[in-house]
Amino acid sequence: MPLRFRPVENAFYGLFTESANHLVVGASLLAEMLGNGNDREDIARRMREAEHAADETTHEIVRRVNSTFVTPLDREDIYNLASRLDDVMDMMDEAVDLVLLYEVQTLPEELSTQVEVLQQCAEITAAAMPRLRAMKDLEEYWIEINRLENAGDKSYRRILASLFSGSYKTLEVIKLKDIVEALEGAIDAFETVANIVEQIAVKES
């Protein structure tokens, strides 16, 4: 693909917003997956589609970086942000896949707290991405993500304590621990995205 010799390629901001919106969809599907009485096969199928769409957005960002003469942000920052947004989707997809593959029939109610944190993180991140263009009003975003990540950590520790309390069979503990760790990984990945945005904002200011 030939290089585009234009001053700045601003489509990146729209693509970052598109990528974050995929996460809103993923978090919603994750909430469905952990609900009772839902068609898990169908939810997993829709999650795979959402994850594929997120991958396509990430690939488009990379293609544009490689074919744009002057980018609005450092190329490394664009790569990092796109990759870390994609990581969040991968972790949520993993959690959905594990619930299906492990055939877990009953999930601890405490997992709902982690899913709520993920949904809030997704919505806040999607709202913040359009503000990258002006690099304004972003501090509140990364502060709130950090607060949510701390809340997620506390929930994670409580869930682990519950799993090892003796109330669950050994095999159930192994299965549920994998799912809980995938959820925790997704929350941590959201914080990584926020940290990258903070670094970009400081650099660009």
PyMOL commands that set and color helices and strands:
alter all, ss='L'
color gray80, all
select helices_A, chain A and resi 11-33+40-67+75-101+111-132+139-163+170-204
alter helices_A, ss='H'
color red, helices_A
deselect
rebuild
show_as cartoon
